[in-house]
Amino acid sequence: MRLGENLSFQSKRRIEEQSWTAAVARSLHLVWPAVKGLLMLGMSCLIAALWYCRRLYTYLAQLLKWWSRYLQKKFIKNLSVMAEVDLLGYCAREWKGETKQAIQMRKVYEELFWRHHIKYIRQVRGDHYCALRAVLFWVFSQGISFPSWMKERDILKLPEKLLYSQGCNWIQQYSFGPERYTGSNVFGKLRKCIETLKANWTEISGVKDKDERGNMCNILFSDESKEYKLYEAIKFIMLYQVIEAYEQMKNGQGHVPRLFSLLFARDTSSDPLSFMMNHLNPLGDTGGLQQVEMILLGYLLEVKIRVYRLCKFNTEEFQVNYPEEYHREWHEIYLLTEDDHHYHIPIISI
């Protein structure tokens, strides 16, 4: 009896399990098409999203590459002192052909390469600030600090000193390159130029790492606004030195370097006003630095400027120093010119 009841119970349980399995199977059979459709839709969306992301990534990569190229071209275009290139390669590009001048120039460049150990050259933008640009880039990139006389006084006060202490009202006729005759605003503009010079000179000369200094110089000399302020500041400091020397000579005070005798001996610069009007005002606009002004520049920066004058090859004037009289502790910087108007920076490698 008990055995029969157990068999009956197991039979009922098996039937219920079969019914449940069949019900689940029917449910799955009914639901599966919808689930399958959703899975297929999800997979399609995932594939589409992955494809879209890949296209977006490719597009952004191309956009970034284009933008990087654009910025690089813009940076190079604005850079007023180019990166160093092989000297002989530069010569081969610039002096092609078999003209007498081209043959002579190739000979000169080979002389510089082999005998003077100049292996590279940095081209400098050839406007009327060219000589100032080349000298200042040398000074900044080499980390040369302020000359001793600048450390002893506040150069920011020089414009006001000349106006109020020495009564130089005629400085209102000072020209900022192509911008002429700014009148009473001249002193404020000069102060801003000198502030720019002092701030950048202090910052760059304080950097010990040569590569970092080089990067800072590249940025500075690609910023046209800041760059021209540097040159105008140096022009004004040249004028300040001339006024100081003129007053000393007039009053018979102390020793005045010989360069000022040369400067005041010229009909075009017999006094500070004529020097400013005839030599400083055109600088950056219609003319560059002449040899006397190069001597003055070396003197006020306390550097010996050695210039290779390629147009004077095989003469005593092939290599000249500005100034000729210099102190032993002064730094030496190098320039190269083909025509005494446009200057480049030679890189010596021994």
Sequence and secondary structure as in RCSB ss.txt:
>XXXX:A:sequence
MRLGENLSFQSKRRIEEQSWTAAVARSLHLVWPAVKGLLMLGMSCLIAALWYCRRLYTYLAQLLKWWSRYLQKKF
IKNLSVMAEVDLLGYCAREWKGETKQAIQMRKVYEELFWRHHIKYIRQVRGDHYCALRAVLFWVFSQGISFPSWM
KERDILKLPEKLLYSQGCNWIQQYSFGPERYTGSNVFGKLRKCIETLKANWTEISGVKDKDERGNMCNILFSDES
KEYKLYEAIKFIMLYQVIEAYEQMKNGQGHVPRLFSLLFARDTSSDPLSFMMNHLNPLGDTGGLQQVEMILLGYL
LEVKIRVYRLCKFNTEEFQVNYPEEYHREWHEIYLLTEDDHHYHIPIISI
>XXXX:A:secstr
 HHHHHHHHHHHHHHHHHHHHHHHHHHHHHHHHHHHHHHHHHHHHHHHHHHHHHHHHHHHHHHHHHHHHHHHHHH
HHH SB   EEHHHHHHHHS SS HHHHHHHHHHHHHHHHS EEEEE B  STTHHHHHHHHHHHHTT    HHH
HTS GGGHHHIIIIIS  GGGGG  BTTB   GGGHHHHHHHHHHHHHHHHHHHHT   HHHHHHHHHHHTT HH
HHHHHHHHHHHHHHHHHHHHHHHHHHT S   HHHHHHHHSGGGSSHHHHIIIIITTBTTTB   HHHHHHHHHH
HTEEEEEEEGGGTTSTTSEEEESSS  TTSEEEEEEESSSSSEEEEEE  
